[in-house]
Amino acid sequence: MEYKITGDNLQIVTIELNEGEKVYAEAGSMVYMSENIKMEAKARGGLLKAIGRKFMGETFFLTEFTPSGGKGFVAFAGNAPGTIFPLEIKEGNDFIVQKDAFLCAEDGVDLSVTFQRRLGSIFFGGEGFILEKLSGKGMAFIHACGDFIEMELKEGESIRVDTGSVVGWEASVDYDIQRVKGIKTIFFGGEGLFLTTLRGPGKIILQSMTLHNLAMALAPFLPQQQQTSGRSGVLGTFLDETLGK
């Protein structure tokens, strides 16, 4: 399998597959594919895992793509402005990502649900109670808003991050939520009540923009929904136009 990520802030990943190779993806993320690619929707992992994906915010069914009669290619993109990050998943080295981050993966990668372990993370974490776990062996691709920042934390090294800006981390990384200190900082700092603390060893991935912040920034520029009279049909439209509504 070979892949190429193109674009800047609206990225797309194109994956070239040999015959016998397979990738699967979140339903609706495919952009284009060669004519010899066969796709099939499956509840990968059985009923329980499919239900778990629904809790993660993913679809019940995942779509599998495999070429027939030689090499083929298929391309995927996220559903919001952002970037795509390739992850090499190795046996015994699971990777945890925020829900909705999964885009696609090789057949050898397993996607499952995992939960926050600490009370603070459960109630105040920007990623919420349910997270996604990538395990097994192979390449996986995640998508999030803004640009990615990749860091490698050493044993005992820690970093504090704006809650919600954490995209993912290796399972060896300790994850917790801590309250911001100081009354003035809490009310006037503009950073919220809590910050995420990540402690090494292991790799972490951060994002420069969250989907929530993007939506808030665009909200003032979106057209407001117009009030309607409640009339319907041709007569209602005629009355509205006649009365100047």
Biotite code that builds the C-alpha atoms (Angstrom):
import biotite.structure as struc

atoms = struc.array([
    struc.Atom([0.000, 0.000, 0.000], chain_id="A", res_id=1, res_name="MET", atom_name="CA", element="C"),
    struc.Atom([1.176, 3.490, -0.898], chain_id="A", res_id=2, res_name="GLU", atom_name="CA", element="C"),
    struc.Atom([-0.450, 6.808, -0.056], chain_id="A", res_id=3, res_name="TYR", atom_name="CA", element="C"),
    struc.Atom([-0.191, 10.508, -0.875], chain_id="A", res_id=4, res_name="LYS", atom_name="CA", element="C"),
    struc.Atom([-1.679, 13.414, 1.092], chain_id="A", res_id=5, res_name="ILE", atom_name="CA", element="C"),
    struc.Atom([-2.397, 16.516, -1.003], chain_id="A", res_id=6, res_name="THR", atom_name="CA", element="C"),
    struc.Atom([-3.727, 19.979, -0.173], chain_id="A", res_id=7, res_name="GLY", atom_name="CA", element="C"),
    struc.Atom([-3.162, 22.457, 2.636], chain_id="A", res_id=8, res_name="ASP", atom_name="CA", element="C"),
    struc.Atom([-6.234, 23.038, 4.804], chain_id="A", res_id=9, res_name="ASN", atom_name="CA", element="C"),
    struc.Atom([-8.699, 20.868, 2.892], chain_id="A", res_id=10, res_name="LEU", atom_name="CA", element="C"),
    struc.Atom([-6.562, 17.793, 2.534], chain_id="A", res_id=11, res_name="GLN", atom_name="CA", element="C"),
    struc.Atom([-7.269, 14.541, 0.779], chain_id="A", res_id=12, res_name="ILE", atom_name="CA", element="C"),
    struc.Atom([-5.410, 11.223, 1.061], chain_id="A", res_id=13, res_name="VAL", atom_name="CA", element="C"),
    struc.Atom([-5.133, 8.989, -2.008], chain_id="A", res_id=14, res_name="THR", atom_name="CA", element="C"),
    struc.Atom([-4.295, 5.343, -1.295], chain_id="A", res_id=15, res_name="ILE", atom_name="CA", element="C"),
    struc.Atom([-2.939, 2.981, -3.950], chain_id="A", res_id=16, res_name="GLU", atom_name="CA", element="C"),
    struc.Atom([-3.763, -0.673, -3.309], chain_id="A", res_id=17, res_name="LEU", atom_name="CA", element="C"),
    struc.Atom([-2.367, -3.860, -4.766], chain_id="A", res_id=18, res_name="ASN", atom_name="CA", element="C"),
    struc.Atom([-4.718, -6.721, -5.501], chain_id="A", res_id=19, res_name="GLU", atom_name="CA", element="C"),
    struc.Atom([-5.541, -8.467, -2.222], chain_id="A", res_id=20, res_name="GLY", atom_name="CA", element="C"),
    struc.Atom([-5.004, -5.347, -0.100], chain_id="A", res_id=21, res_name="GLU", atom_name="CA", element="C"),
    struc.Atom([-7.927, -3.689, 1.635], chain_id="A", res_id=22, res_name="LYS", atom_name="CA", element="C"),
    struc.Atom([-8.739, -0.448, 3.438], chain_id="A", res_id=23, res_name="VAL", atom_name="CA", element="C"),
    struc.Atom([-11.864, 0.574, 5.299], chain_id="A", res_id=24, res_name="TYR", atom_name="CA", element="C"),
    struc.Atom([-13.249, 4.005, 6.040], chain_id="A", res_id=25, res_name="ALA", atom_name="CA", element="C"),
    struc.Atom([-15.959, 5.967, 7.748], chain_id="A", res_id=26, res_name="GLU", atom_name="CA", element="C"),
    struc.Atom([-19.079, 5.887, 5.568], chain_id="A", res_id=27, res_name="ALA", atom_name="CA", element="C"),
    struc.Atom([-19.305, 8.921, 3.297], chain_id="A", res_id=28, res_name="GLY", atom_name="CA", element="C"),
    struc.Atom([-15.609, 9.849, 3.418], chain_id="A", res_id=29, res_name="SER", atom_name="CA", element="C"),
    struc.Atom([-14.699, 8.452, -0.032], chain_id="A", res_id=30, res_name="MET", atom_name="CA", element="C"),
    struc.Atom([-14.110, 11.175, -2.662], chain_id="A", res_id=31, res_name="VAL", atom_name="CA", element="C"),
    struc.Atom([-13.075, 9.209, -5.748], chain_id="A", res_id=32, res_name="TYR", atom_name="CA", element="C"),
    struc.Atom([-11.737, 5.792, -6.732], chain_id="A", res_id=33, res_name="MET", atom_name="CA", element="C"),
    struc.Atom([-10.570, 3.813, -9.757], chain_id="A", res_id=34, res_name="SER", atom_name="CA", element="C"),
    struc.Atom([-13.146, 1.753, -11.631], chain_id="A", res_id=35, res_name="GLU", atom_name="CA", element="C"),
    struc.Atom([-11.734, -1.573, -10.444], chain_id="A", res_id=36, res_name="ASN", atom_name="CA", element="C"),
    struc.Atom([-12.272, -0.788, -6.759], chain_id="A", res_id=37, res_name="ILE", atom_name="CA", element="C"),
    struc.Atom([-15.036, -2.766, -5.107], chain_id="A", res_id=38, res_name="LYS", atom_name="CA", element="C"),
    struc.Atom([-16.690, -1.321, -2.015], chain_id="A", res_id=39, res_name="MET", atom_name="CA", element="C"),
    struc.Atom([-18.882, -3.040, 0.529], chain_id="A", res_id=40, res_name="GLU", atom_name="CA", element="C"),
    struc.Atom([-20.489, -1.780, 3.737], chain_id="A", res_id=41, res_name="ALA", atom_name="CA", element="C"),
    struc.Atom([-19.827, -4.039, 6.721], chain_id="A", res_id=42, res_name="LYS", atom_name="CA", element="C"),
    struc.Atom([-20.392, -4.002, 10.468], chain_id="A", res_id=43, res_name="ALA", atom_name="CA", element="C"),
    struc.Atom([-16.714, -4.741, 11.114], chain_id="A", res_id=44, res_name="ARG", atom_name="CA", element="C"),
    struc.Atom([-16.001, -6.648, 14.303], chain_id="A", res_id=45, res_name="GLY", atom_name="CA", element="C"),
    struc.Atom([-19.577, -7.764, 14.774], chain_id="A", res_id=46, res_name="GLY", atom_name="CA", element="C"),
    struc.Atom([-22.647, -6.250, 16.386], chain_id="A", res_id=47, res_name="LEU", atom_name="CA", element="C"),
    struc.Atom([-21.067, -5.080, 19.655], chain_id="A", res_id=48, res_name="LEU", atom_name="CA", element="C"),
    struc.Atom([-18.230, -3.198, 17.981], chain_id="A", res_id=49, res_name="LYS", atom_name="CA", element="C"),
    struc.Atom([-20.668, -1.659, 15.521], chain_id="A", res_id=50, res_name="ALA", atom_name="CA", element="C"),
    struc.Atom([-22.806, -0.407, 18.412], chain_id="A", res_id=51, res_name="ILE", atom_name="CA", element="C"),
    struc.Atom([-19.656, 0.929, 20.065], chain_id="A", res_id=52, res_name="GLY", atom_name="CA", element="C"),
    struc.Atom([-18.869, 2.933, 16.932], chain_id="A", res_id=53, res_name="ARG", atom_name="CA", element="C"),
    struc.Atom([-22.287, 4.553, 17.125], chain_id="A", res_id=54, res_name="LYS", atom_name="CA", element="C"),
    struc.Atom([-21.456, 5.698, 20.667], chain_id="A", res_id=55, res_name="PHE", atom_name="CA", element="C"),
    struc.Atom([-18.198, 7.164, 19.321], chain_id="A", res_id=56, res_name="MET", atom_name="CA", element="C"),
    struc.Atom([-20.124, 9.250, 16.826], chain_id="A", res_id=57, res_name="GLY", atom_name="CA", element="C"),
    struc.Atom([-19.077, 7.074, 13.881], chain_id="A", res_id=58, res_name="GLU", atom_name="CA", element="C"),
    struc.Atom([-21.383, 5.115, 11.585], chain_id="A", res_id=59, res_name="THR", atom_name="CA", element="C"),
    struc.Atom([-22.718, 1.647, 12.395], chain_id="A", res_id=60, res_name="PHE", atom_name="CA", element="C"),
    struc.Atom([-21.335, 0.331, 9.108], chain_id="A", res_id=61, res_name="PHE", atom_name="CA", element="C"),
    struc.Atom([-17.837, 0.922, 7.770], chain_id="A", res_id=62, res_name="LEU", atom_name="CA", element="C"),
    struc.Atom([-17.095, 0.715, 4.043], chain_id="A", res_id=63, res_name="THR", atom_name="CA", element="C"),
    struc.Atom([-14.369, -1.639, 2.800], chain_id="A", res_id=64, res_name="GLU", atom_name="CA", element="C"),
    struc.Atom([-12.469, -0.966, -0.435], chain_id="A", res_id=65, res_name="PHE", atom_name="CA", element="C"),
    struc.Atom([-10.421, -3.532, -2.356], chain_id="A", res_id=66, res_name="THR", atom_name="CA", element="C"),
    struc.Atom([-9.124, -3.623, -5.971], chain_id="A", res_id=67, res_name="PRO", atom_name="CA", element="C"),
    struc.Atom([-9.969, -6.324, -8.477], chain_id="A", res_id=68, res_name="SER", atom_name="CA", element="C"),
    struc.Atom([-7.782, -7.322, -11.449], chain_id="A", res_id=69, res_name="GLY", atom_name="CA", element="C"),
    struc.Atom([-4.684, -5.333, -10.540], chain_id="A", res_id=70, res_name="GLY", atom_name="CA", element="C"),
    struc.Atom([-3.773, -2.142, -8.740], chain_id="A", res_id=71, res_name="LYS", atom_name="CA", element="C"),
    struc.Atom([-6.394, 0.444, -7.840], chain_id="A", res_id=72, res_name="GLY", atom_name="CA", element="C"),
    struc.Atom([-6.697, 3.670, -5.917], chain_id="A", res_id=73, res_name="PHE", atom_name="CA", element="C"),
    struc.Atom([-9.206, 5.323, -3.609], chain_id="A", res_id=74, res_name="VAL", atom_name="CA", element="C"),
    struc.Atom([-9.189, 8.772, -1.997], chain_id="A", res_id=75, res_name="ALA", atom_name="CA", element="C"),
    struc.Atom([-10.696, 10.029, 1.277], chain_id="A", res_id=76, res_name="PHE", atom_name="CA", element="C"),
    struc.Atom([-11.270, 13.414, 2.895], chain_id="A", res_id=77, res_name="ALA", atom_name="CA", element="C"),
    struc.Atom([-12.733, 14.754, 6.131], chain_id="A", res_id=78, res_name="GLY", atom_name="CA", element="C"),
    struc.Atom([-16.100, 16.506, 6.480], chain_id="A", res_id=79, res_name="ASN", atom_name="CA", element="C"),
    struc.Atom([-14.651, 19.828, 7.711], chain_id="A", res_id=80, res_name="ALA", atom_name="CA", element="C"),
    struc.Atom([-11.651, 22.063, 6.910], chain_id="A", res_id=81, res_name="PRO", atom_name="CA", element="C"),
    struc.Atom([-8.532, 20.526, 8.387], chain_id="A", res_id=82, res_name="GLY", atom_name="CA", element="C"),
    struc.Atom([-5.601, 18.212, 7.847], chain_id="A", res_id=83, res_name="THR", atom_name="CA", element="C"),
    struc.Atom([-4.961, 14.479, 7.596], chain_id="A", res_id=84, res_name="ILE", atom_name="CA", element="C"),
    struc.Atom([-2.323, 12.712, 9.687], chain_id="A", res_id=85, res_name="PHE", atom_name="CA", element="C"),
    struc.Atom([-0.885, 9.246, 8.916], chain_id="A", res_id=86, res_name="PRO", atom_name="CA", element="C"),
    struc.Atom([-0.376, 6.916, 11.882], chain_id="A", res_id=87, res_name="LEU", atom_name="CA", element="C"),
    struc.Atom([1.631, 3.715, 11.781], chain_id="A", res_id=88, res_name="GLU", atom_name="CA", element="C"),
    struc.Atom([-0.054, 1.400, 14.254], chain_id="A", res_id=89, res_name="ILE", atom_name="CA", element="C"),
    struc.Atom([2.201, -1.309, 15.677], chain_id="A", res_id=90, res_name="LYS", atom_name="CA", element="C"),
    struc.Atom([1.366, -4.434, 17.668], chain_id="A", res_id=91, res_name="GLU", atom_name="CA", element="C"),
    struc.Atom([1.177, -3.632, 21.372], chain_id="A", res_id=92, res_name="GLY", atom_name="CA", element="C"),
    struc.Atom([1.354, 0.138, 20.811], chain_id="A", res_id=93, res_name="ASN", atom_name="CA", element="C"),
    struc.Atom([-2.240, 1.345, 20.708], chain_id="A", res_id=94, res_name="ASP", atom_name="CA", element="C"),
    struc.Atom([-3.148, 4.916, 19.836], chain_id="A", res_id=95, res_name="PHE", atom_name="CA", element="C"),
    struc.Atom([-6.062, 6.842, 21.392], chain_id="A", res_id=96, res_name="ILE", atom_name="CA", element="C"),
    struc.Atom([-7.811, 9.578, 19.382], chain_id="A", res_id=97, res_name="VAL", atom_name="CA", element="C"),
    struc.Atom([-10.747, 11.889, 19.952], chain_id="A", res_id=98, res_name="GLN", atom_name="CA", element="C"),
    struc.Atom([-14.071, 10.657, 18.642], chain_id="A", res_id=99, res_name="LYS", atom_name="CA", element="C"),
    struc.Atom([-14.823, 11.555, 15.000], chain_id="A", res_id=100, res_name="ASP", atom_name="CA", element="C"),
    struc.Atom([-11.065, 11.730, 14.257], chain_id="A", res_id=101, res_name="ALA", atom_name="CA", element="C"),
    struc.Atom([-10.901, 8.384, 12.421], chain_id="A", res_id=102, res_name="PHE", atom_name="CA", element="C"),
    struc.Atom([-10.868, 8.630, 8.623], chain_id="A", res_id=103, res_name="LEU", atom_name="CA", element="C"),
    struc.Atom([-9.613, 5.324, 7.174], chain_id="A", res_id=104, res_name="CYS", atom_name="CA", element="C"),
    struc.Atom([-7.184, 2.475, 7.841], chain_id="A", res_id=105, res_name="ALA", atom_name="CA", element="C"),
    struc.Atom([-5.641, -0.707, 6.486], chain_id="A", res_id=106, res_name="GLU", atom_name="CA", element="C"),
    struc.Atom([-7.455, -3.946, 7.105], chain_id="A", res_id=107, res_name="ASP", atom_name="CA", element="C"),
    struc.Atom([-4.979, -4.957, 9.850], chain_id="A", res_id=108, res_name="GLY", atom_name="CA", element="C"),
    struc.Atom([-5.905, -1.974, 12.042], chain_id="A", res_id=109, res_name="VAL", atom_name="CA", element="C"),
    struc.Atom([-8.726, -2.439, 14.540], chain_id="A", res_id=110, res_name="ASP", atom_name="CA", element="C"),
    struc.Atom([-11.025, 0.464, 15.467], chain_id="A", res_id=111, res_name="LEU", atom_name="CA", element="C"),
    struc.Atom([-12.775, 0.144, 18.825], chain_id="A", res_id=112, res_name="SER", atom_name="CA", element="C"),
    struc.Atom([-14.288, 2.212, 21.596], chain_id="A", res_id=113, res_name="VAL", atom_name="CA", element="C"),
    struc.Atom([-12.442, 3.139, 24.767], chain_id="A", res_id=114, res_name="THR", atom_name="CA", element="C"),
    struc.Atom([-13.404, 5.232, 27.786], chain_id="A", res_id=115, res_name="PHE", atom_name="CA", element="C"),
    struc.Atom([-11.863, 7.933, 29.912], chain_id="A", res_id=116, res_name="GLN", atom_name="CA", element="C"),
    struc.Atom([-10.339, 6.433, 33.058], chain_id="A", res_id=117, res_name="ARG", atom_name="CA", element="C"),
    struc.Atom([-10.336, 9.483, 35.319], chain_id="A", res_id=118, res_name="ARG", atom_name="CA", element="C"),
    struc.Atom([-13.274, 11.383, 36.722], chain_id="A", res_id=119, res_name="LEU", atom_name="CA", element="C"),
    struc.Atom([-11.922, 14.809, 35.743], chain_id="A", res_id=120, res_name="GLY", atom_name="CA", element="C"),
    struc.Atom([-11.359, 13.685, 32.173], chain_id="A", res_id=121, res_name="SER", atom_name="CA", element="C"),
    struc.Atom([-14.852, 12.242, 31.938], chain_id="A", res_id=122, res_name="ILE", atom_name="CA", element="C"),
    struc.Atom([-16.716, 15.370, 33.024], chain_id="A", res_id=123, res_name="PHE", atom_name="CA", element="C"),
    struc.Atom([-14.468, 18.135, 31.754], chain_id="A", res_id=124, res_name="PHE", atom_name="CA", element="C"),
    struc.Atom([-12.449, 16.695, 28.854], chain_id="A", res_id=125, res_name="GLY", atom_name="CA", element="C"),
    struc.Atom([-13.070, 18.306, 25.469], chain_id="A", res_id=126, res_name="GLY", atom_name="CA", element="C"),
    struc.Atom([-12.960, 14.847, 23.880], chain_id="A", res_id=127, res_name="GLU", atom_name="CA", element="C"),
    struc.Atom([-15.780, 13.619, 26.092], chain_id="A", res_id=128, res_name="GLY", atom_name="CA", element="C"),
    struc.Atom([-16.348, 10.306, 27.844], chain_id="A", res_id=129, res_name="PHE", atom_name="CA", element="C"),
    struc.Atom([-15.946, 8.091, 24.765], chain_id="A", res_id=130, res_name="ILE", atom_name="CA", element="C"),
    struc.Atom([-12.769, 7.912, 22.680], chain_id="A", res_id=131, res_name="LEU", atom_name="CA", element="C"),
    struc.Atom([-11.512, 5.819, 19.767], chain_id="A", res_id=132, res_name="GLU", atom_name="CA", element="C"),
    struc.Atom([-8.712, 3.242, 20.060], chain_id="A", res_id=133, res_name="LYS", atom_name="CA", element="C"),
    struc.Atom([-6.602, 2.155, 17.095], chain_id="A", res_id=134, res_name="LEU", atom_name="CA", element="C"),
    struc.Atom([-4.780, -1.149, 17.596], chain_id="A", res_id=135, res_name="SER", atom_name="CA", element="C"),
    struc.Atom([-3.337, -4.004, 15.554], chain_id="A", res_id=136, res_name="GLY", atom_name="CA", element="C"),
    struc.Atom([-0.853, -3.411, 12.741], chain_id="A", res_id=137, res_name="LYS", atom_name="CA", element="C"),
    struc.Atom([-0.934, -1.152, 9.684], chain_id="A", res_id=138, res_name="GLY", atom_name="CA", element="C"),
    struc.Atom([-1.467, 2.429, 8.542], chain_id="A", res_id=139, res_name="MET", atom_name="CA", element="C"),
    struc.Atom([-4.354, 4.535, 9.807], chain_id="A", res_id=140, res_name="ALA", atom_name="CA", element="C"),
    struc.Atom([-5.336, 8.089, 8.918], chain_id="A", res_id=141, res_name="PHE", atom_name="CA", element="C"),
    struc.Atom([-7.004, 10.620, 11.201], chain_id="A", res_id=142, res_name="ILE", atom_name="CA", element="C"),
    struc.Atom([-8.525, 14.006, 10.414], chain_id="A", res_id=143, res_name="HIS", atom_name="CA", element="C"),
    struc.Atom([-9.048, 17.128, 12.524], chain_id="A", res_id=144, res_name="ALA", atom_name="CA", element="C"),
    struc.Atom([-9.394, 20.900, 12.116], chain_id="A", res_id=145, res_name="CYS", atom_name="CA", element="C"),
    struc.Atom([-6.463, 23.253, 11.688], chain_id="A", res_id=146, res_name="GLY", atom_name="CA", element="C"),
    struc.Atom([-2.868, 22.069, 11.517], chain_id="A", res_id=147, res_name="ASP", atom_name="CA", element="C"),
    struc.Atom([-1.313, 19.234, 13.507], chain_id="A", res_id=148, res_name="PHE", atom_name="CA", element="C"),
    struc.Atom([1.503, 19.564, 16.015], chain_id="A", res_id=149, res_name="ILE", atom_name="CA", element="C"),
    struc.Atom([3.340, 16.317, 16.783], chain_id="A", res_id=150, res_name="GLU", atom_name="CA", element="C"),
    struc.Atom([5.365, 16.014, 19.978], chain_id="A", res_id=151, res_name="MET", atom_name="CA", element="C"),
    struc.Atom([7.324, 13.221, 21.662], chain_id="A", res_id=152, res_name="GLU", atom_name="CA", element="C"),
    struc.Atom([7.166, 13.380, 25.461], chain_id="A", res_id=153, res_name="LEU", atom_name="CA", element="C"),
    struc.Atom([9.965, 11.817, 27.473], chain_id="A", res_id=154, res_name="LYS", atom_name="CA", element="C"),
    struc.Atom([9.467, 9.779, 30.644], chain_id="A", res_id=155, res_name="GLU", atom_name="CA", element="C"),
    struc.Atom([7.899, 12.102, 33.251], chain_id="A", res_id=156, res_name="GLY", atom_name="CA", element="C"),
    struc.Atom([7.753, 15.074, 30.845], chain_id="A", res_id=157, res_name="GLU", atom_name="CA", element="C"),
    struc.Atom([4.376, 16.800, 30.802], chain_id="A", res_id=158, res_name="SER", atom_name="CA", element="C"),
    struc.Atom([2.543, 19.484, 28.849], chain_id="A", res_id=159, res_name="ILE", atom_name="CA", element="C"),
    struc.Atom([-0.675, 21.388, 29.570], chain_id="A", res_id=160, res_name="ARG", atom_name="CA", element="C"),
    struc.Atom([-2.988, 21.928, 26.627], chain_id="A", res_id=161, res_name="VAL", atom_name="CA", element="C"),
    struc.Atom([-6.207, 23.819, 25.983], chain_id="A", res_id=162, res_name="ASP", atom_name="CA", element="C"),
    struc.Atom([-9.010, 21.313, 26.499], chain_id="A", res_id=163, res_name="THR", atom_name="CA", element="C"),
    struc.Atom([-10.291, 20.138, 23.132], chain_id="A", res_id=164, res_name="GLY", atom_name="CA", element="C"),
    struc.Atom([-7.020, 20.772, 21.276], chain_id="A", res_id=165, res_name="SER", atom_name="CA", element="C"),
    struc.Atom([-5.748, 17.247, 21.924], chain_id="A", res_id=166, res_name="VAL", atom_name="CA", element="C"),
    struc.Atom([-6.280, 15.000, 18.899], chain_id="A", res_id=167, res_name="VAL", atom_name="CA", element="C"),
    struc.Atom([-4.606, 11.819, 20.103], chain_id="A", res_id=168, res_name="GLY", atom_name="CA", element="C"),
    struc.Atom([-1.845, 10.154, 22.108], chain_id="A", res_id=169, res_name="TRP", atom_name="CA", element="C"),
    struc.Atom([-0.099, 6.830, 22.495], chain_id="A", res_id=170, res_name="GLU", atom_name="CA", element="C"),
    struc.Atom([-1.578, 4.549, 25.118], chain_id="A", res_id=171, res_name="ALA", atom_name="CA", element="C"),
    struc.Atom([1.598, 4.966, 27.213], chain_id="A", res_id=172, res_name="SER", atom_name="CA", element="C"),
    struc.Atom([0.799, 8.668, 27.759], chain_id="A", res_id=173, res_name="VAL", atom_name="CA", element="C"),
    struc.Atom([-1.028, 9.608, 30.968], chain_id="A", res_id=174, res_name="ASP", atom_name="CA", element="C"),
    struc.Atom([-4.033, 11.854, 30.344], chain_id="A", res_id=175, res_name="TYR", atom_name="CA", element="C"),
    struc.Atom([-5.869, 13.990, 32.893], chain_id="A", res_id=176, res_name="ASP", atom_name="CA", element="C"),
    struc.Atom([-7.824, 17.230, 33.333], chain_id="A", res_id=177, res_name="ILE", atom_name="CA", element="C"),
    struc.Atom([-6.754, 19.817, 35.900], chain_id="A", res_id=178, res_name="GLN", atom_name="CA", element="C"),
    struc.Atom([-8.536, 22.954, 37.068], chain_id="A", res_id=179, res_name="ARG", atom_name="CA", element="C"),
    struc.Atom([-7.008, 26.337, 36.268], chain_id="A", res_id=180, res_name="VAL", atom_name="CA", element="C"),
    struc.Atom([-5.672, 28.039, 39.410], chain_id="A", res_id=181, res_name="LYS", atom_name="CA", element="C"),
    struc.Atom([-6.613, 31.575, 40.429], chain_id="A", res_id=182, res_name="GLY", atom_name="CA", element="C"),
    struc.Atom([-10.037, 33.246, 40.492], chain_id="A", res_id=183, res_name="ILE", atom_name="CA", element="C"),
    struc.Atom([-9.042, 36.059, 38.097], chain_id="A", res_id=184, res_name="LYS", atom_name="CA", element="C"),
    struc.Atom([-7.553, 33.587, 35.642], chain_id="A", res_id=185, res_name="THR", atom_name="CA", element="C"),
    struc.Atom([-10.701, 31.465, 35.732], chain_id="A", res_id=186, res_name="ILE", atom_name="CA", element="C"),
    struc.Atom([-13.087, 34.348, 35.033], chain_id="A", res_id=187, res_name="PHE", atom_name="CA", element="C"),
    struc.Atom([-10.962, 36.642, 32.861], chain_id="A", res_id=188, res_name="PHE", atom_name="CA", element="C"),
    struc.Atom([-8.287, 34.419, 31.333], chain_id="A", res_id=189, res_name="GLY", atom_name="CA", element="C"),
    struc.Atom([-10.525, 33.322, 28.470], chain_id="A", res_id=190, res_name="GLY", atom_name="CA", element="C"),
    struc.Atom([-9.150, 29.763, 28.548], chain_id="A", res_id=191, res_name="GLU", atom_name="CA", element="C"),
    struc.Atom([-11.944, 28.083, 30.477], chain_id="A", res_id=192, res_name="GLY", atom_name="CA", element="C"),
    struc.Atom([-11.893, 26.323, 33.834], chain_id="A", res_id=193, res_name="LEU", atom_name="CA", element="C"),
    struc.Atom([-9.787, 23.310, 32.913], chain_id="A", res_id=194, res_name="PHE", atom_name="CA", element="C"),
    struc.Atom([-6.641, 22.372, 31.022], chain_id="A", res_id=195, res_name="LEU", atom_name="CA", element="C"),
    struc.Atom([-5.560, 18.970, 29.762], chain_id="A", res_id=196, res_name="THR", atom_name="CA", element="C"),
    struc.Atom([-2.341, 17.535, 31.206], chain_id="A", res_id=197, res_name="THR", atom_name="CA", element="C"),
    struc.Atom([-0.425, 14.960, 29.161], chain_id="A", res_id=198, res_name="LEU", atom_name="CA", element="C"),
    struc.Atom([2.515, 13.162, 30.757], chain_id="A", res_id=199, res_name="ARG", atom_name="CA", element="C"),
    struc.Atom([5.038, 10.996, 28.898], chain_id="A", res_id=200, res_name="GLY", atom_name="CA", element="C"),
    struc.Atom([6.479, 8.832, 27.692], chain_id="A", res_id=201, res_name="PRO", atom_name="CA", element="C"),
    struc.Atom([4.907, 8.729, 24.254], chain_id="A", res_id=202, res_name="GLY", atom_name="CA", element="C"),
    struc.Atom([3.761, 10.616, 21.191], chain_id="A", res_id=203, res_name="LYS", atom_name="CA", element="C"),
    struc.Atom([0.963, 13.189, 21.299], chain_id="A", res_id=204, res_name="ILE", atom_name="CA", element="C"),
    struc.Atom([-0.827, 15.038, 18.486], chain_id="A", res_id=205, res_name="ILE", atom_name="CA", element="C"),
    struc.Atom([-2.413, 18.461, 18.958], chain_id="A", res_id=206, res_name="LEU", atom_name="CA", element="C"),
    struc.Atom([-4.539, 20.609, 16.648], chain_id="A", res_id=207, res_name="GLN", atom_name="CA", element="C"),
    struc.Atom([-4.322, 24.364, 16.094], chain_id="A", res_id=208, res_name="SER", atom_name="CA", element="C"),
    struc.Atom([-8.080, 24.797, 15.644], chain_id="A", res_id=209, res_name="MET", atom_name="CA", element="C"),
    struc.Atom([-11.035, 22.906, 17.070], chain_id="A", res_id=210, res_name="THR", atom_name="CA", element="C"),
    struc.Atom([-14.265, 22.367, 15.163], chain_id="A", res_id=211, res_name="LEU", atom_name="CA", element="C"),
    struc.Atom([-16.137, 24.211, 17.918], chain_id="A", res_id=212, res_name="HIS", atom_name="CA", element="C"),
    struc.Atom([-13.903, 27.284, 17.640], chain_id="A", res_id=213, res_name="ASN", atom_name="CA", element="C"),
    struc.Atom([-14.218, 27.219, 13.852], chain_id="A", res_id=214, res_name="LEU", atom_name="CA", element="C"),
    struc.Atom([-18.014, 27.138, 14.095], chain_id="A", res_id=215, res_name="ALA", atom_name="CA", element="C"),
    struc.Atom([-18.017, 30.004, 16.621], chain_id="A", res_id=216, res_name="MET", atom_name="CA", element="C"),
    struc.Atom([-15.771, 32.116, 14.371], chain_id="A", res_id=217, res_name="ALA", atom_name="CA", element="C"),
    struc.Atom([-18.033, 31.575, 11.340], chain_id="A", res_id=218, res_name="LEU", atom_name="CA", element="C"),
    struc.Atom([-21.366, 31.989, 13.157], chain_id="A", res_id=219, res_name="ALA", atom_name="CA", element="C"),
    struc.Atom([-21.582, 35.839, 12.848], chain_id="A", res_id=220, res_name="PRO", atom_name="CA", element="C"),
    struc.Atom([-21.136, 35.597, 9.073], chain_id="A", res_id=221, res_name="PHE", atom_name="CA", element="C"),
    struc.Atom([-23.759, 32.927, 8.407], chain_id="A", res_id=222, res_name="LEU", atom_name="CA", element="C"),
    struc.Atom([-27.158, 34.030, 7.013], chain_id="A", res_id=223, res_name="PRO", atom_name="CA", element="C"),
    struc.Atom([-29.940, 34.110, 9.562], chain_id="A", res_id=224, res_name="GLN", atom_name="CA", element="C"),
    struc.Atom([-32.957, 31.919, 8.975], chain_id="A", res_id=225, res_name="GLN", atom_name="CA", element="C"),
    struc.Atom([-35.876, 34.033, 7.821], chain_id="A", res_id=226, res_name="GLN", atom_name="CA", element="C"),
    struc.Atom([-39.204, 33.955, 9.579], chain_id="A", res_id=227, res_name="GLN", atom_name="CA", element="C"),
    struc.Atom([-42.031, 32.438, 7.559], chain_id="A", res_id=228, res_name="THR", atom_name="CA", element="C"),
    struc.Atom([-45.723, 33.084, 7.811], chain_id="A", res_id=229, res_name="SER", atom_name="CA", element="C"),
    struc.Atom([-46.549, 29.425, 8.231], chain_id="A", res_id=230, res_name="GLY", atom_name="CA", element="C"),
    struc.Atom([-48.651, 29.400, 5.038], chain_id="A", res_id=231, res_name="ARG", atom_name="CA", element="C"),
    struc.Atom([-47.975, 26.633, 2.566], chain_id="A", res_id=232, res_name="SER", atom_name="CA", element="C"),
    struc.Atom([-48.765, 25.846, -1.055], chain_id="A", res_id=233, res_name="GLY", atom_name="CA", element="C"),
    struc.Atom([-49.326, 28.127, -4.031], chain_id="A", res_id=234, res_name="VAL", atom_name="CA", element="C"),
    struc.Atom([-51.989, 30.185, -2.260], chain_id="A", res_id=235, res_name="LEU", atom_name="CA", element="C"),
    struc.Atom([-49.761, 30.781, 0.731], chain_id="A", res_id=236, res_name="GLY", atom_name="CA", element="C"),
    struc.Atom([-46.888, 31.918, -1.481], chain_id="A", res_id=237, res_name="THR", atom_name="CA", element="C"),
    struc.Atom([-49.214, 34.268, -3.376], chain_id="A", res_id=238, res_name="PHE", atom_name="CA", element="C"),
    struc.Atom([-50.518, 35.806, -0.144], chain_id="A", res_id=239, res_name="LEU", atom_name="CA", element="C"),
    struc.Atom([-47.004, 36.267, 1.217], chain_id="A", res_id=240, res_name="ASP", atom_name="CA", element="C"),
    struc.Atom([-45.869, 38.040, -1.958], chain_id="A", res_id=241, res_name="GLU", atom_name="CA", element="C"),
    struc.Atom([-49.002, 40.173, -2.086], chain_id="A", res_id=242, res_name="THR", atom_name="CA", element="C"),
    struc.Atom([-48.639, 41.260, 1.524], chain_id="A", res_id=243, res_name="LEU", atom_name="CA", element="C"),
    struc.Atom([-44.929, 41.896, 1.070], chain_id="A", res_id=244, res_name="GLY", atom_name="CA", element="C"),
    struc.Atom([-43.747, 39.153, 3.403], chain_id="A", res_id=245, res_name="LYS", atom_name="CA", element="C"),
])
